[in-house]
Amino acid sequence: MKTPAYYSIDQGREPDFNRQLAESAGDVLTPWGPAGELRSGRLPPGRGTPREEVARSQRERLYGAVVAAVSVRGYESTRVADLLELSGVSRKAFYAHFADKRECFLGAVRALVRAGTEIMLAGYEVPGDWEERARSGLGAFASLLAAQPAAARMCFVEVYAAGEPAIELIDGAFNGFEVVLATALEKTPERAGMPPEMVRALLGGMRKVFHTRLHRGQEAALAAVTPQLADWALAYRPPPRALRHPPAPAPPAAGPDPFTVHDQAERIIRAVATVVARRGYARTTVEEIVAEAACSLTTFYAHFENKEAAVLAALDRGGALMVAAIGPAYRRARSWPVAVRAAIGAMFAFALTEPDFARLGAVEVYAAGRNALEQRDAVMEALTPLLAPGYERNPEASPLAAEAIGGAIYALTYDQVRAGGPSSLPEIGPLATYIALAPFLGPDGACRVANGEGRIG
């Protein structure tokens, strides 16, 4: 078998490096057993052991090794040598099963998605009405995430670093959940006719709450927040009237802002956003950034340590620009419901004028790593207080409503940017407004604000 081109990378590692990995990852629990015990699962060689059993054992130990290594090192820093060290599988056997690290990672994700789907659906099939079953299925899924946090983080956080094939696996699983939920909603008259985009956004809000807890190592809190999350999602009803399609926005004015023209760091930051929007985070190189910024490598490294540092700066800059656009629109509105609509409109108008920053913050941030996600979440959390006055309108709203609404609108944004680009975001403004206000104003009040109908106090 031909040796892969990157074999020399693994071969050159010091033996102590892999021993340190085994020590740090040994206590990680995986669905295939504790990482420190994966090597002991090797089957004895010889004719007495069926070949298919040997192959299954090797694959499962490698899947467990992927979960453990990615938990410690992250996807990008994990190497094939790490998986061999933890699993006890030989290099020859590894390449008999998988072409490379990514293929092994995808195999593990597929196995985890199958198991998670089976557990959630089993929870959904308990006796009772559909709402009780929905709560049971969600609870079973949350319990699984809490019991296997390393595997959950791999599927909710690290999966984005592995590129489109991995993202499609997770999105496909949630598409299946969406079908189940939409079918159940149609069986209850008060929820029948829920727009598909709204169902997807509600799932996105739940997904974001899970993602945040897992990303921050707070999986122990999932049991407490899941009932509140269910309360939030189940409180929604379809809009009582059609949401109006917003008028087409005027095209943005062309030309860079003066600050960028006269500041080297800002020019590099904008170049980062432009290149990442065009190429994707994983394929972006420092050389491409400096070419776009029309500067030298020396100038780049005078301002930023590496590509990640420059991307973090771009996320910070884009977030600051967006918040600066939202704040005045929110403050000058004549009432709180109208202020929420104005803030959402300003956020999407920002995407029209700054499409590269919008794509970076909405889509590419997932591939940029954990620090980038923290940067993104800080911006989202800065906007959550804008919904706080809603609890004065409805004190019985779920305590998790504001956070989950932010996740739902972000999910809408993510899907819209991927499908139609940042320029299409104003199309979802009315639906985003309805999702933001319905838990506090009820369906009719939220619909009137979303459609701009009459004076809203």
C-alpha positions in Angstrom: 0.0 0.0 0.0 1.2 3.4 -0.9 2.3 5.5 2.1 0.3 8.7 2.4 2.1 11.9 1.7 1.7 13.2 5.2 3.2 10.2 6.8 6.4 12.1 7.6 4.5 14.5 9.8 3.4 11.7 12.1 6.7 9.9 11.8 8.7 12.9 13.0 6.9 13.2 16.3 8.8 12.5 19.5 7.7 9.4 21.4 7.0 11.5 24.5 4.4 13.4 22.5 2.2 10.4 22.0 2.6 9.3 25.6 1.5 12.7 26.7 -1.6 12.4 24.5 -2.4 8.9 26.0 -2.1 10.3 29.5 -4.2 13.4 28.9 -6.9 11.6 26.9 -6.9 8.4 28.9 -9.8 9.5 31.2 -12.0 10.7 28.3 -15.2 8.6 28.2 -16.2 7.6 24.7 -19.3 5.6 23.5 -16.8 2.8 22.7 -15.3 2.8 26.3 -12.8 4.9 28.2 -10.0 6.1 26.0 -7.4 4.6 28.3 -8.9 1.1 27.7 -9.3 1.2 23.9 -5.9 -0.6 23.3 -6.9 -3.4 25.6 -9.9 -4.2 23.3 -7.6 -5.7 20.6 -8.7 -9.1 19.6 -6.1 -11.9 19.6 -4.6 -12.7 16.2 -5.1 -16.0 14.5 -7.6 -18.0 12.6 -9.9 -18.4 15.5 -11.1 -14.8 15.3 -13.4 -14.0 12.3 -12.0 -11.3 10.0 -15.2 -9.2 10.3 -15.0 -9.1 14.1 -11.4 -7.9 13.9 -12.4 -5.2 11.4 -15.3 -4.1 13.6 -13.1 -4.0 16.7 -10.5 -1.9 14.9 -13.1 0.6 13.5 -14.8 1.0 16.9 -11.4 1.5 18.7 -10.5 4.1 16.1 -13.8 5.8 16.5 -13.2 6.0 20.3 -9.7 7.3 19.6 -11.1 10.1 17.4 -13.5 11.2 20.1 -10.7 11.3 22.7 -8.0 12.9 20.6 -10.3 15.6 19.2 -11.6 16.2 22.8 -8.0 17.0 23.9 -6.4 18.4 20.7 -9.2 19.6 18.6 -9.9 18.3 15.1 -7.2 20.3 13.2 -4.4 19.4 15.6 -5.3 15.7 15.8 -3.1 13.4 13.6 -3.4 9.8 12.5 -0.5 9.0 14.8 -2.7 10.1 17.7 -5.4 7.7 16.7 -3.0 4.8 16.4 -1.5 5.5 19.8 -4.9 5.6 21.6 -6.5 2.7 19.7 -3.6 0.3 19.4 -4.5 -0.2 15.7 -1.6 -0.5 13.3 -0.9 2.0 10.6 -1.5 -0.6 7.9 -4.9 -1.6 9.4 -5.9 2.1 9.7 -5.3 2.7 6.0 -7.2 -0.5 5.2 -10.3 1.1 6.7 -9.9 4.8 6.0 -8.2 7.0 3.4 -7.2 9.7 5.9 -8.1 11.3 9.3 -11.2 13.0 7.9 -12.7 9.8 6.6 -12.2 8.2 10.1 -13.7 11.3 11.7 -16.8 11.1 9.4 -17.2 7.4 10.2 -17.3 8.2 13.9 -19.8 11.0 13.4 -22.1 8.8 11.3 -22.0 6.2 14.1 -22.8 8.9 16.8 -25.6 10.4 14.7 -27.2 6.9 14.3 -27.0 6.3 18.0 -28.3 9.7 19.0 -31.2 9.5 16.5 -32.2 6.1 17.8 -32.2 7.3 21.4 -34.2 10.4 20.7 -36.8 8.6 18.7 -37.0 5.9 21.3 -37.7 8.6 23.9 -40.4 10.1 21.6 -42.2 6.7 21.3 -43.3 6.7 25.0 -47.0 6.6 25.8 -48.8 9.9 26.1 -49.9 12.8 23.8 -47.5 14.2 21.3 -46.3 17.1 23.6 -45.4 14.6 26.4 -43.6 12.5 23.8 -41.7 15.5 22.4 -40.6 16.4 25.9 -39.5 12.8 26.5 -37.5 12.7 23.3 -35.8 16.0 23.9 -35.0 14.9 27.5 -33.5 11.6 26.3 -31.3 13.4 23.8 -30.1 15.9 26.4 -29.3 13.0 28.8 -27.2 11.4 26.1 -25.3 14.6 25.5 -24.6 14.9 29.2 -23.5 11.3 29.5 -21.1 11.5 26.5 -19.8 15.1 26.5 -16.7 14.4 24.5 -18.7 12.8 21.7 -21.3 15.5 21.9 -18.7 18.3 21.7 -17.2 16.5 18.6 -20.6 16.6 16.9 -21.8 20.0 18.0 -18.5 22.0 18.0 -15.5 20.3 16.3 -17.5 19.0 13.4 -17.4 22.3 11.6 -13.6 22.2 11.4 -13.9 19.1 9.3 -15.6 20.8 6.4 -18.8 20.4 4.4 -19.1 16.6 4.4 -19.1 16.6 8.2 -21.5 19.6 8.5 -23.9 17.8 6.1 -24.0 14.8 8.4 -25.1 16.8 11.4 -27.4 19.0 9.4 -28.9 15.8 7.9 -29.6 14.5 11.3 -31.4 17.7 12.4 -33.3 17.6 9.1 -34.7 14.2 10.2 -35.7 15.7 13.6 -37.3 18.6 11.8 -39.5 16.1 9.8 -40.6 14.3 13.0 -41.4 17.6 14.7 -43.3 19.1 11.7 -45.3 15.9 11.4 -46.2 16.0 15.1 -47.1 19.7 15.0 -49.6 19.1 12.1 -51.5 16.7 14.4 -52.5 19.5 16.8 -55.0 22.1 15.4 -53.4 25.1 17.2 -50.0 24.4 15.7 -50.9 23.1 12.3 -49.6 25.2 9.4 -46.3 26.1 11.1 -44.0 27.5 8.4 -41.1 25.0 7.7 -38.6 27.8 8.2 -40.0 28.4 11.7 -39.8 24.8 12.7 -36.2 24.7 11.5 -35.5 27.9 13.5 -36.9 26.5 16.7 -34.7 23.4 16.3 -31.8 25.8 15.6 -32.6 27.6 18.9 -32.5 24.4 20.8 -29.3 23.3 19.0 -27.6 26.5 19.9 -28.5 26.2 23.6 -27.0 22.7 23.6 -24.0 23.9 21.6 -23.2 26.7 24.1 -23.4 24.4 27.1 -21.2 21.8 25.5 -18.7 24.3 24.1 -18.3 25.7 27.6 -18.1 22.4 29.4 -21.4 22.9 31.1 -23.0 19.6 30.1 -24.1 19.1 33.7 -26.6 21.9 33.3 -28.4 20.3 30.4 -30.8 18.4 32.6 -32.0 21.7 34.2 -32.3 23.7 31.0 -34.0 21.1 28.8 -37.5 21.5 30.3 -37.2 25.3 30.0 -36.1 24.8 26.4 -39.1 22.6 25.7 -41.4 25.3 27.3 -40.0 27.9 25.0 -40.4 25.8 21.8 -43.8 24.5 22.6 -45.2 28.0 23.3 -45.1 29.0 19.7 -48.1 29.0 17.3 -48.1 29.7 13.6 -48.5 33.3 12.6 -52.2 34.0 12.4 -51.8 35.9 9.2 -49.3 35.7 6.3 -46.1 37.6 7.1 -45.5 40.3 4.6 -42.6 40.1 2.2 -40.4 43.1 2.9 -39.7 45.6 0.1 -36.4 45.2 -1.7 -33.7 47.2 0.0 -31.7 49.9 -1.9 -28.3 48.7 -3.1 -25.5 49.8 -0.7 -23.1 52.5 -1.6 -19.8 51.3 -2.9 -16.3 52.2 -1.6 -14.2 51.4 1.5 -14.6 53.4 4.6 -11.9 56.0 5.3 -10.6 54.3 8.4 -9.7 51.2 6.4 -7.9 53.2 3.7 -5.6 54.9 6.3 -5.1 52.1 8.8 -2.9 49.0 8.0 -4.4 46.7 10.6 -8.0 47.6 9.5 -7.0 46.9 5.9 -5.7 43.5 6.8 -8.9 42.8 8.9 -11.1 43.6 5.9 -8.9 41.5 3.7 -9.4 38.6 6.1 -13.1 38.9 5.9 -13.0 39.1 2.1 -10.7 36.1 1.5 -12.5 33.9 4.1 -15.9 34.8 2.5 -14.5 33.9 -0.9 -12.4 30.8 0.0 -13.7 29.5 3.3 -11.7 29.6 6.5 -9.9 26.3 6.0 -8.5 27.2 2.6 -7.5 30.7 3.4 -3.8 31.4 3.8 -1.8 34.3 5.1 -0.3 34.8 1.7 -3.8 35.3 0.2 -4.7 37.8 3.0 -1.6 39.9 2.4 -2.2 39.9 -1.4 -5.8 41.1 -0.8 -4.6 43.7 1.7 -1.8 44.8 -0.7 0.8 44.6 2.2 3.8 42.5 3.0 4.1 39.4 5.2 6.2 41.6 7.5 3.4 44.0 7.9 0.9 41.2 8.6 3.0 39.7 11.3 3.7 43.1 12.8 0.0 43.2 13.7 -1.1 39.5 14.0 0.6 36.4 15.2 -1.1 34.1 12.7 -4.2 33.5 10.6 -6.4 32.7 13.7 -5.5 35.9 15.4 -6.4 37.9 12.3 -9.7 36.1 12.0 -10.5 36.8 15.7 -9.8 40.5 15.0 -12.1 40.4 12.0 -14.9 38.8 14.1 -14.3 41.4 16.7 -14.5 44.2 14.2 -17.5 42.8 12.4 -19.3 42.3 15.6 -18.6 45.8 16.8 -19.8 47.3 13.5 -23.0 45.3 13.7 -23.7 46.2 17.3 -23.1 49.8 16.5 -25.7 49.6 13.7 -28.3 47.9 15.9 -28.0 50.1 19.0 -29.3 53.4 17.5 -32.1 51.7 15.6 -33.2 50.0 18.8 -33.0 53.1 21.0 -34.9 55.5 18.7 -37.9 53.3 18.3 -41.2 54.5 19.8 -41.9 51.2 21.7 -40.1 48.1 22.7 -41.8 45.8 20.2 -41.0 48.2 17.4 -37.5 48.5 18.7 -37.0 44.7 18.4 -38.2 44.9 14.8 -35.9 47.8 14.1 -32.9 46.1 15.6 -33.5 43.0 13.4 -33.9 45.2 10.4 -30.6 47.0 11.2 -28.8 43.7 11.7 -29.8 42.5 8.2 -29.1 45.9 6.7 -25.6 45.6 8.1 -25.3 42.3 6.2 -26.1 44.2 3.0 -23.4 46.8 3.5 -20.8 44.4 5.0 -21.5 41.0 3.3 -18.0 39.6 4.0 -18.2 40.3 7.7 -21.7 38.9 7.7 -20.6 35.6 6.1 -17.7 35.3 8.4 -19.8 35.8 11.5 -22.7 33.7 10.4 -21.1 30.7 8.6 -17.3 30.6 8.6 -17.0 31.2 12.3 -17.7 27.5 13.0 -14.6 26.4 11.0 -12.4 28.9 12.7 -12.2 27.1 16.1 -13.2 27.4 19.7 -11.8 30.9 20.2 -13.8 32.2 17.3 -17.0 30.7 18.6 -16.4 32.4 21.9 -15.9 35.7 20.0 -19.2 35.1 18.2 -21.1 34.1 21.3 -19.9 37.3 23.1 -21.6 39.4 20.4 -24.8 37.3 20.6 -24.9 37.7 24.4 -24.4 41.5 24.1 -27.7 41.6 22.1 -29.7 39.3 24.4 -30.6 42.1 26.9 -32.6 43.8 24.1 -35.2 41.1 24.7 -35.3 41.6 28.5 -38.3 44.0 28.5 -40.3 41.2 27.0 -40.5 39.5 30.4 -42.4 42.6 31.7 -45.0 41.9 29.0 -45.1 38.2 29.8 -43.5 37.2 33.2 -44.4 33.5 32.5 -42.2 33.3 29.4 -39.5 30.6 29.7 -36.4 31.9 31.5 -34.5 30.5 28.5 -36.5 32.4 25.9 -34.1 35.2 25.2 -31.1 32.9 24.8 -33.1 30.5 22.7 -34.5 33.2 20.5 -31.0 34.4 19.7 -30.1 30.9 18.7 -33.2 30.6 16.5 -32.6 33.8 14.7 -28.9 32.8 14.3 -30.1 29.5 12.8 -32.3 31.4 10.4 -29.4 33.6 9.4 -27.0 30.7 9.0 -29.4 28.9 6.6 -30.3 32.0 4.7 -26.6 33.1 4.2 -25.7 29.6 3.0 -28.6 29.4 0.6 -28.9 32.9 -0.8 -25.9 34.9 0.6 -25.9 37.9 2.9 -27.9 40.0 0.5 -30.9 37.8 1.0 -31.2 38.3 4.7 -33.8 41.0 4.7 -36.2 38.4 3.3 -36.4 36.7 6.7 -36.8 39.9 8.7 -40.6 39.5 9.3 -40.2 35.8 10.4 -37.2 36.7 12.6 -39.3 39.5 14.3 -42.2 37.1 14.8 -39.9 34.5 16.5 -38.4 37.2 18.7 -41.7 38.6 19.9 -44.2 35.7 20.0 -43.2 34.4 23.4 -43.8 37.8 24.9 -46.7 39.3 22.9 -48.5 36.2 21.7 -49.1 35.2 18.0 -51.4 38.1 17.1 -49.3 40.9 18.6 -46.0 39.5 17.2 -47.6 39.2 13.8 -48.8 42.8 13.8 -45.4 44.1 14.7 -43.6 41.8 12.2 -45.9 43.2 9.4 -45.8 46.8 10.6 -49.5 46.9 11.1 -50.7 50.0 13.0 -49.3 51.6 16.1 -47.7 49.1 18.6 -47.4 50.4 22.2 
